[in-house]
């Protein structure tokens, strides 16, 4: 779906590395979710529930990510000249 908007894995990865740096350390012990990450998971669950879908899929997670207008996912998409509204529309959730 994102490919139709010109978004590729390589372009997103390059954007993430530019924004966040290249992670090289493996996490040790329990990995906890940040508050923002938990908010995205909760939003993805709501996206699925609204549509009477029992399982949360990648489309629900993507919708939750672009819902946060000040989040990293939105900044990355905008940096790739993709309007988050176009992502919602492409998923039929515009």
Secondary structure by P-SEA (a helix, b strand, c coil): ccccccccaaaaaaaaaaaccccccccccbbbbcaaaaaaaaaaaaaaaaaccccccaaaaaaaaacccccaaaaaaaaacccaaaaaaaaccc
